[in-house]
C-alpha cells in the first residue's frame, strides 16, 4: 500500500465509525496493519491532523479517550450531540467501535 493509499484507507475507516462511537488512533492503525504493513498511532494522528477535516474527526481519540488536542470543546459538543458517553477527561471508551462490528 502506497502512502497515499494509506491516507485514503485511514480516512475511509474513520468515515465508517458510527455516530456516538469512537476509535483510538492506535485502533485505526491496528485495523489497517495487516493490509498496509503499518501500525502507527502517531502516523494516524498526523494523517487526521493534516487530512481529517472532511471526515468525522471527533470520533478518533487517544487510547485513554482524550479528545483531539486543540479541538476538545468542539469534539465534546459533537460527541454529546451523537449520544456518545463522556467522562470529564474525554470519552468513555466503552463507546469504542471495531470495524468487525460493521461487517
C-alpha positions in Angstrom: 0.0 0.0 0.0 1.4 3.4 -1.0 1.5 6.3 1.4 -1.4 8.0 -0.5 -3.4 4.7 -0.3 -2.8 4.5 3.4 -4.1 8.1 3.9 -7.2 7.1 1.9 -7.6 3.9 4.0 -7.4 5.8 7.2 -10.0 8.4 6.1 -12.3 5.7 4.7 -12.2 3.8 8.0 -12.9 7.0 10.1 -15.9 7.7 7.9 -17.3 4.3 8.8 -17.2 4.9 12.6 -20.9 5.2 13.6 -22.3 8.3 15.3 -21.9 8.0 19.1 -18.9 5.6 18.8 -15.1 6.2 18.7 -11.9 4.6 17.8 -8.4 5.3 19.1 -5.6 6.3 16.8 -4.0 3.0 17.7 -7.1 1.0 16.9 -7.3 2.7 13.5 -3.7 1.8 12.8 -4.2 -1.8 14.1 -7.3 -2.3 11.9 -5.3 -1.4 8.8 -2.0 -3.0 9.8 -2.4 -6.3 8.0 -3.1 -4.9 4.6 -0.9 -1.8 4.9 2.2 -3.1 6.7 1.9 -0.1 9.0 0.7 0.1 12.6 1.5 3.6 14.0 -0.9 5.6 16.1 1.3 8.6 15.6 1.0 8.3 11.8 -2.8 8.1 12.1 -2.7 11.2 14.3 -0.6 13.0 11.7 -3.0 12.0 8.9 -6.0 13.1 10.9 -4.3 16.5 11.7 -3.5 17.1 8.0 -6.4 15.5 6.1 -9.1 14.7 8.6 -11.3 17.8 8.2 -13.7 16.2 5.8 -14.4 13.1 8.0 -15.9 12.7 11.5 -12.5 13.6 13.1 -14.1 14.0 16.5 -14.7 10.2 16.6 -10.9 9.5 16.8 -9.4 9.8 20.3 -6.4 8.7 22.1 -6.3 5.3 23.9 -7.4 6.9 27.2 -10.4 8.5 25.5 -8.9 12.0 25.5 -10.2 14.3 22.8 -8.2 15.7 19.9 -5.8 18.3 21.2 -6.9 21.9 20.5 -10.3 20.7 19.5 -11.6 19.4 22.8 -14.6 21.8 23.1 -15.9 21.2 19.6 -15.3 17.4 19.7 -17.1 17.1 23.1 -20.1 19.1 21.7 -20.2 16.9 18.6 -19.9 13.6 20.6 -22.5 14.8 23.1 -24.9 15.5 20.3 -24.4 12.0 19.0 -25.1 10.5 22.4 -21.6 9.3 23.0 -20.9 8.5 26.7 -18.5 11.1 28.0 -16.3 11.5 31.1 -14.7 14.6 32.5 -11.4 13.7 30.8 -12.9 12.8 27.4 -14.8 9.8 26.1 -15.9 6.6 28.0 -14.0 4.0 26.0 -17.0 1.7 26.4 -18.1 3.6 23.2 -15.1 2.2 21.3 -16.0 0.7 17.9 -14.3 -2.0 16.0 -14.6 -2.4 12.2 -15.6 -6.0 12.7 -18.8 -4.8 14.3 -19.8 -3.2 11.0 -19.3 -6.4 8.9 
